[in-house]
Amino acid sequence: MAGDILLLVEHWEGKVDSITLQLVAFGRRVAEQLGVEVMAAALGHQLDGVVAALQASGLDRIVVVDDPALALPSAELQACVLAEVARRVNPRVLLIGYSLQGMELAPAVATKLGVTGLTNCVNLEFLDGALTVTRPVFDGTAHAKMALEEGQSAVIALQKGTAPPFLPAAKQAVVQPIAVDVKSFPSQIKVLGIVEEPKGDIDIAKADIVVSVGRGIGDKEKIHFMADLADALGGVLACSRPVVDVGWLPRERQVGASGKSVAPKVYVACGISGAIQHLSGMRESKRIIAINKDPNAPIFQVAHFGVVGDLFEIVPALTEAAKQAKAVRE
C-alpha cells in the first residue's frame, strides 16, 4: 500500500452514513497536501443509490464491488473483500469509520494486509512532513499524536463527528467496478437478518433539544431534575450507557456508540464524564453544554459551554429561567 487515500463507504438500505462523508473530508484534506487521489470502496449489492449519493462528494474515484453475497455480509467476509480491494488499488492509507462496523473491520483488515492498524482516532493530518493521527489516551483525558514513517501504510479508524468542514465538490467521481470472487473467501459466519429494535414513544434522534443524564447524578430518584429541564426547554430526556445498564432509563434513551447518534441544536450533558463511546453519539450537536462537578471531565473538551458545579443547584436554576422565558414569550 503506497499511494492514494482509500476509504470504506458505510451504508444501509441505499443510504450513505454521515461518517462516510466525514472520511471524505479527512481524506480530501490530506490528499490535497500529498497530491494524491481520494477513492472510496463501496461493497454490497444493488449499489446504484449509494454510488449516486457519493458522485459529487469530493471523491476522485468510487471502486464498486457489487455481489449478492455482500447484501448481508458478515464482518469476516467484508474484511476479506476490503483487503482484496486494497491490494488491487494499492493506497497509502485506508480510512474506516470507528463505528460498530469499523471496530470489527479495522483490526482484521490491517492484519490481512500486514500493515499498521490505528483505531479510535480523532484526527488525521499532514504535519511536519508526516501523516499524523491523533488518538485519545487515559480514558480521553489526554491526546497522543503519532506520525507514520515515510512510506509506512496504515488502516486508520476515525471517530464520528471529528472531521474538518465538509465541502461538496462540483466534479463527478469516476466509478470503477471491480470483479472480486466473493465466494472464494471462507466465511464461518452467516448473517440471517437485521432486526431493528421496536421504536418507543420518543425518538431522541429527531429532537432539537436533548438533555442527557449520566451516572454522575448519583441515583435514579434525581433524574426528575433533568426531566423537568428537558420539559421546560421543550426537549427530550436522554442518557449515557451506564444509566441504561443500571436500569434507570430504557435503552431507547441511550446516546452513544451502542445507542443512538443525535445531532440536536442543543445538547445538555448533566453528570456525564464524556467516555469516547458517548462522545461518538453526540459530537455533531450544534451546541453542547456540559454541567459537571469535575473540571477535568473529558466532556469539557467537546463542549461549547461548560459549567463546573453542583448539578442540583445549577439544573433547577436553569429550569426556572427557562420557564420564566417561556412565560414572557407567551
N, C-alpha and C positions, 0 to 999 in steps of 0.2 A: 504494500500500500504506500504510494508515494506520489501524490498529485493533487487532484481536486478534492472538494468537500462533498461528501455523500451524507444524506440524512434519510431516516426512515419516516415514511408517511404513516401517521396513526389515524385510522378512520373506522367508522362503523355505520352500516346501513346507508352508504353513499355519502356520508358527511365527514368532512375532514376536521379532526380535533384541533382546537386552537394551539395546542402545544406544537403542532407541526409548523404553523406559521411563525412561531417563536424560534424554532430551529432554523427556519429560513433566514430570519433576521440575524441570528448569530452567524450563520454560515456566510451570508452576504457581506457582513462587516469584515470578517476575516479574509474571505476570498478576494475582496477588492484590494486589500493590502498585499496579498500574496500574488495577485494577478492570475488567479485560477478560476475555474467554474464551480458553481453550486449545483449539485444533482440531487434528485430525490428518488428513492426506491419505493414504488407503490406495489405492494404484494397483496393479492386477493383474487376475487372473482367478480366479473362484471363491474369493472372499474371506470367506466366512461364518465360517470358523475364526479368521481374523485379526481380524475385527470383534468376535467374541465374546470373544477374549482381551483386547481393549482396552476393553471396555464399562465396567468398574469400575476403570480405571487412573488416574482423575483427570482425564480429558478431559471437556470440555463437549460437544464435537461431533466426530463422525467423518465426514469427507467421503470418499465412496467413488466411485472410477471403476473399474468392472468391465467389462473388454473382453477378448475372446480375444487381441487383438493385443498385450496387455500381459502375457501369460503368460510370455514370454521377451523382454522389450523390450531394445533397445539403449539405452545411456546417452543417445544423441541423442534418441530418441523419448520416453524418460522425462522429459528436460529440457523438451521441448515441452509435454507433458501437465501436468507440475507447474507450469510457468509459467502455463498456461491456468487451472488451478485457483486459483492465487494471484491472478490477475486477477479471478476470479469472487468470491472471498471477501474480498479486499482486506485482508490482515493488515498489522500494523505490522512484524513480523519473521517470517521463515521460517527455521526451525531444521532443520538436516540433520546427521546423524551424520558425523563425519570418519573414515569408513571407506573402503575401496577404492571403493565405490559413490559415497559422498559426495564424495570427492576429485574425481571427474569431474563430478558434478551441480552442486555449489555454484557454481563459476565460470560454468558455462553458463547456469544459471537466473538468476543475478544479471545477466548480460549481457542476457538476453532481456527481463528486467523493467526494465533500466536503473537498477538500484539498487546500493548498495554491497555488495561481497562480502567477508566476513571468514572466513578458514579457519584450521584448526589452533588453534582457541580452546579454552581450558581452563575458562573461567568466563563466566557471564552474570549480571548483577545490576543492580538499580536503585540507583545510587549517586549521592548528592548531586543528586537530581532528574533524573538522566540514565541511559538504558540504557547499560551499560558492559560491554565484553568484555575479557577478559584473554588474551593470547597469549604463548607463549614466544618469545624472541628470542635471538640469538647462540648458536645451537645448544642452546637450552634452559638456558643458564646464567643467564638473567635473564628477567623477565616485563614486558610492557608493557600498561598499561591504556589503552583507547581508548573515549571516550564518544561516542555518537551525538548529533548535534544534535537539538533538539526538532523532532519531525515527520519526522526522517530515517528512511527504511526501509532494511532490510538483509537479506541472506541470510547466515546465520551457521552455520558448520560447527563442531561441538563434538566434542572428543576423547572417546573411550570411557573410562569409569572415573573421570570428574572431577565427576560430578553430586552435588548435595546428597542427603541421605537420601530415599528414595522411600517414600511412604506411600499405599497403595491407598485409593481413595475408595469410599464406600458408594453414591453415586448412579450411575445408569446414563447413559452418554453418549448423546446424540441422534445417530442415524445418518441422514446426508443423502446419498442417491445423487445424483451429478451426471452428466449426459449430456455426453460430450465426443466429438466426431467424430475419433477417434484416427487413422483412415485418411487424414484430410485433412492430416496433418503429414508433410512429406517426411522420409524416412529412408534414408540411403545404406548403412546397416549392418544386417545381419540376423544375429541370434544363432541359431546352428544347434543349440546344446545346451549343457548344463553338464556337464563331465566332472570327477568327483571324483578326486583323487589316490588311488592304491592305499594302503590302510591298512597301516602297518608293524606290527611286533610290539609296539611301545609306543605308547600314546595318552597323550601328556603332558597333554592337556586333562582327563583323568579322575583324575590323580594328586593326592593330598592334600599331598604334599611334592615340590617341584621345586627342584633345584639346577641353576642355569643358568650357563653359562660364556661369556665374551666373548673378543675378540681380545687383551684385556689380559693373558692368561696367557702370551703370548709365542710358544709353538709347540705343535704337536699332541701332542708327547710328554708334555706336562704335564697333559693332560686327565684322566689316570688319578687325579690327586689329587682332583678334583671328583667323578669317578665313584665313588671309594671313599667320599666323604662321602655321596653320594646312597644308596649301598648301606647304609651304617651307619645312616642315618636312615629307611630303608625307603621312600625316594622314587625319583624318576627323574631322569635327566640330560637337560638341555635346553641351548639355546644361543641366542645372538643371530645376526642375519643374517650378519655378517662371517665368523663361524665356518663357516657353510654355504658362503658364497661361495668360501672358500679350500679347501673340501673336507675339513675336519677332522671334521665330523659330517653325517649325512644331513638333508635338509630336513624330514623328519617330526619332527625335534627342535627346529625353529626356533620361537621365540616372537616375536610382533610383528605389525605391520600386514600384512606379506606372508607371515606364517607362521600360527601358531595363537594363539588367545587362551586364556589359562589363568587360573584363579581358585582356586589351591590354598589350603590352610590356612597353609602356609609356603612362601615363595619366597625362595631364597637366590641372590643375584646376585653372581657371582665374576668380577671383572675386566671388568665391564660398565659402560661410561661412562653410559649412560642416554639414548640418542638417542630422539627423540619416537616414531619408528616402533616401537621396542622397548617403550617405556613403554605404548603403546596396547594392547599384548597382555598386560600383566601387572598393570595398575593395580588390578584388582579382587581381587588376592590379599589374604587376610585379614591376613597378617603378612609384611612384606617386610624381609629382612635383606640389607644391601649390604656387600660387602667390596671395597675399592679403595684403591690407594695414593695416589690423587689426592683430596684433601679437597674439591675444588671440582667433582667429577664430578656431573652432573645427577641421577644415580641417587639421591643422598642426599636430594634434595628430595621424593621419594616414599617413601623407606624409613622404616619404623617404628624400625628399629635400624640403625646404621651403624658399621662398623669400618674405620678408616684404618690400613693397614699392609700388610705383605708377605703375599700370598696363601699362599705356600708355607711360611710359618711358622704362619699362622692356621688354614688349612684342615686340615692334618694334626692339629693340636691338637684341633680340633672333632671330627674323625673319631674320634680316640682316646677323647674324652669320650663320644661317642655310643655307641661300642662298650662302654665300661665301664658306662654307664647301662643298656644293653640286657642286659648280663650280670647286673646286680643284679636287674632285673625278672624275669629267667628263673630 
